Amino acid sequence: MPLRCFFPGAIATTALKPVLIGNRGGQGVPETNAMAFGWSRTFGARGFILSLGFICALDAARALERPPPLLALAATLCTQGQLNSDFRGGFLPLMGFGSNVQSMRTLRSAGRYLMIAAEQCRDGQPSDRMRLIIWHIVRRGEGLYYLTAANGQLMMAVEGIAANTANYLPASTNDPDILVDFANEKAFWLARFGEAGR
C-alpha cells in the first residue's frame, strides 16, 4: 500500500523537472512562463505530494489495525447465541455443510436470524475461518439465506421456503435486489450490537 501512495507522487514530481531545467538560465523564454514553476512552488508542490503520501500511508496502517467488520458479531454468537444441537435447514448443504442437520448457535430477532456453526466457536471465540449465516423471512413461508465471512463479503445466497422439506435454490450474488437485502440485514445486526460490530 505505501508504494501505491508514494508512486503517483514520484511521477508527479518527476514530471516537473523538465519544465524547471528547461527554463534555467532564462533562454529567451518570457518571464511569466519561466517563473510558472519557480523554486518556491517546486518545494511547495513536493511538500504537498509528500504530505499526501504520509496521509495515505497512515490510512493504510489504520485499515490493517481494524478488525473484520463481522468479527464482533461472531464473538457475540459464540458467547450469547442459543445452542441448538440439531438445527435442521435445507439450505445448509448448499452452503457447504455435510448435511441439513447441524449444531448451531443462533440469535433471533423479529423474523431475523444470525447463526454460526457451534464447531467454529472455541472458548467463546470464533475461529479464524468462521462463517456466518444471516437469514430472514421475506414473506409467509419464504426466506432468504446468506453465507458471509468475517469481512462482510457475501459468499452465497439461497432462497427457498422456510421448511425442512422445501427445495432451496442458489440465488445470484450479483442480483441488485439480493445485494441490497443482504446489506440491510447485515446493517440490522451491526446496529443491534452497536459500534463494536462495525
C-alpha positions as CSV (number, residue, x, y, z in Angstrom):
1,M,0.0,0.0,0.0
2,P,2.7,2.6,0.8
3,L,4.2,2.0,-2.7
4,R,0.9,2.9,-4.2
5,C,0.7,6.0,-2.1
6,F,4.1,7.3,-3.0
7,F,4.5,6.2,-6.6
8,P,2.0,8.7,-8.0
9,G,3.8,11.4,-6.1
10,A,7.1,10.4,-7.6
11,I,5.7,10.6,-11.1
12,A,4.2,14.0,-10.4
13,T,7.5,15.3,-9.0
14,T,9.5,13.9,-11.9
15,A,7.1,15.5,-14.4
16,L,8.0,18.9,-13.1
17,K,11.7,18.6,-13.7
18,P,11.9,19.1,-17.5
19,V,10.0,22.3,-17.1
20,L,12.3,23.6,-14.4
21,I,15.5,22.5,-16.2
22,G,14.4,23.8,-19.5
23,N,13.8,27.3,-18.0
24,R,17.0,27.6,-16.2
25,G,19.3,30.5,-17.3
26,G,16.5,32.3,-19.0
27,Q,16.8,31.1,-22.6
28,G,14.8,33.9,-24.0
29,V,11.6,32.5,-22.6
30,P,9.1,35.1,-21.4
31,E,9.4,35.7,-17.7
32,T,5.8,34.7,-17.0
33,N,6.5,31.2,-18.3
34,A,9.9,30.9,-16.7
35,M,8.6,31.7,-13.3
36,A,5.5,29.5,-13.6
37,F,7.3,26.7,-11.7
38,G,9.7,28.7,-9.6
39,W,11.7,27.0,-6.9
40,S,9.4,28.1,-4.1
41,R,6.4,26.5,-5.9
42,T,8.5,23.4,-6.6
43,F,9.3,22.8,-3.0
44,G,5.6,23.6,-2.1
45,A,4.4,21.0,-4.6
46,R,6.8,18.4,-3.4
47,G,5.9,19.0,0.2
48,F,2.2,18.7,-0.7
49,I,2.8,15.5,-2.6
50,L,4.8,14.0,0.3
51,S,2.1,15.1,2.8
52,L,-0.5,13.2,0.7
53,G,1.8,10.2,0.7
54,F,2.1,10.2,4.5
55,I,-1.6,10.6,5.0
56,C,-2.2,7.6,2.6
57,A,0.3,5.5,4.5
58,L,-1.3,6.3,7.8
59,D,-4.8,5.4,6.4
60,A,-3.4,2.1,5.2
61,A,-1.9,1.3,8.6
62,R,-5.1,2.1,10.4
63,A,-7.0,-0.1,7.9
64,L,-4.7,-3.0,8.8
65,E,-5.4,-2.4,12.5
66,R,-9.2,-2.6,12.1
67,P,-10.8,-6.0,12.9
68,P,-13.0,-7.6,10.3
69,P,-16.4,-5.9,10.5
70,L,-18.4,-9.0,11.4
71,L,-15.9,-10.5,13.9
72,A,-17.7,-8.9,16.8
73,L,-21.0,-10.4,15.7
74,A,-19.3,-13.8,15.5
75,A,-17.9,-13.4,19.1
76,T,-21.4,-12.4,20.3
77,L,-22.9,-15.5,18.8
78,C,-20.2,-17.7,20.4
79,T,-21.0,-16.2,23.8
80,Q,-24.7,-15.4,23.7
81,G,-26.1,-17.5,20.9
82,Q,-28.6,-20.2,21.8
83,L,-27.2,-23.6,21.2
84,N,-29.3,-25.9,19.0
85,S,-27.5,-29.2,18.7
86,D,-29.8,-30.5,15.9
87,F,-30.8,-27.5,13.9
88,R,-32.4,-28.5,10.6
89,G,-32.2,-26.4,7.5
90,G,-32.5,-27.5,3.8
91,F,-30.2,-24.6,2.8
92,L,-27.2,-25.9,4.8
93,P,-25.9,-28.4,2.2
94,L,-25.9,-25.7,-0.4
95,M,-23.6,-23.7,1.8
96,G,-21.1,-26.5,2.1
97,F,-22.3,-28.2,5.3
98,G,-22.2,-32.0,5.2
99,S,-25.9,-32.4,6.0
100,N,-29.1,-30.4,6.7
101,V,-28.7,-31.1,10.4
102,Q,-26.0,-29.2,12.3
103,S,-25.2,-27.9,15.7
104,M,-25.6,-24.2,15.5
105,R,-25.6,-21.1,17.8
106,T,-28.4,-18.7,16.9
107,L,-29.6,-15.2,17.7
108,R,-33.2,-14.3,16.7
109,S,-35.0,-11.0,16.4
110,A,-38.4,-10.4,14.8
111,G,-38.1,-13.0,12.0
112,R,-34.4,-12.4,11.5
113,Y,-31.7,-14.9,12.3
114,L,-27.9,-14.8,12.8
115,M,-26.1,-18.2,13.1
116,I,-22.7,-19.8,13.4
117,A,-21.8,-23.4,13.4
118,A,-21.1,-24.4,17.0
119,E,-17.8,-26.1,16.0
120,Q,-16.5,-22.7,14.8
121,C,-16.6,-21.4,18.4
122,R,-13.7,-22.3,20.8
123,D,-13.6,-20.9,24.4
124,G,-16.2,-18.3,23.5
125,Q,-14.3,-17.0,20.5
126,P,-14.9,-17.6,16.7
127,S,-12.3,-19.5,14.7
128,D,-10.1,-17.6,12.2
129,R,-12.1,-19.1,9.3
130,M,-15.5,-18.7,10.7
131,R,-18.6,-18.2,8.5
132,L,-21.9,-16.5,9.5
133,I,-25.4,-17.3,8.2
134,I,-27.8,-14.4,8.1
135,W,-31.3,-15.1,7.1
136,H,-34.8,-13.8,7.4
137,I,-38.4,-14.4,6.4
138,V,-39.2,-12.4,3.3
139,R,-42.9,-13.3,3.3
140,R,-45.0,-16.0,4.9
141,G,-43.2,-19.3,4.3
142,E,-40.4,-17.8,2.2
143,G,-36.9,-16.9,3.3
144,L,-33.5,-15.6,2.0
145,Y,-30.3,-17.1,3.4
146,Y,-26.9,-15.6,3.2
147,L,-23.5,-17.0,3.9
148,T,-20.8,-14.4,4.7
149,A,-17.3,-14.2,6.0
150,A,-15.8,-12.1,8.8
151,N,-15.0,-9.3,6.3
152,G,-18.7,-9.0,5.5
153,Q,-18.4,-10.3,1.9
154,L,-21.4,-12.1,0.5
155,M,-20.2,-15.6,-0.3
156,M,-23.5,-17.3,-1.2
157,A,-27.2,-16.6,-1.3
158,V,-30.0,-19.1,-1.2
159,E,-33.8,-18.6,-1.5
160,G,-36.5,-21.1,-0.6
161,I,-39.5,-21.9,1.6
162,A,-38.8,-21.9,5.3
163,A,-39.5,-25.6,5.8
164,N,-37.1,-28.6,6.2
165,T,-38.6,-30.4,3.2
166,A,-38.5,-27.4,0.9
167,N,-36.5,-27.1,-2.3
168,Y,-33.8,-24.5,-1.9
169,L,-32.1,-22.8,-4.8
170,P,-28.9,-20.7,-5.0
171,A,-29.6,-17.0,-5.8
172,S,-27.3,-14.8,-7.8
173,T,-24.9,-12.8,-5.6
174,N,-24.8,-10.2,-8.4
175,D,-28.6,-9.6,-8.2
176,P,-29.1,-5.9,-7.1
177,D,-32.1,-6.8,-5.0
178,I,-30.2,-9.6,-3.3
179,L,-27.2,-7.3,-2.6
180,V,-29.5,-4.6,-1.1
181,D,-31.4,-7.1,1.0
182,F,-28.1,-8.6,2.3
183,A,-26.7,-5.2,3.1
184,N,-29.9,-4.3,5.0
185,E,-29.8,-7.5,7.1
186,K,-26.1,-7.1,7.8
187,A,-26.7,-3.5,8.9
188,F,-29.5,-4.6,11.2
189,W,-27.3,-6.9,13.1
190,L,-24.4,-4.5,13.3
191,A,-26.7,-1.8,14.6
192,R,-28.2,-4.1,17.1
193,F,-24.9,-4.9,18.7
194,G,-23.5,-1.4,18.4
195,E,-20.3,0.1,17.2
196,A,-18.2,-2.8,18.4
197,G,-19.5,-4.8,15.4
198,R,-18.6,-2.2,12.8
